[in-house]
């Protein structure tokens, strides 16, 4: 499992492997889906 820390400003750095798999580039967004208190999915938003 890959992990990321939340900064004091609420920001995270998406791991390189995840960005590459999702095809996310600088300036693009990622949507997160929460289920039962867990983040279970993320996807690139074009």
Secondary structure, 3 states (H helix, E strand, C coil): CCCCCCCCCCCCCCCHHHHHHHCCCCCCEEEEEEECCEEEEEEEEC
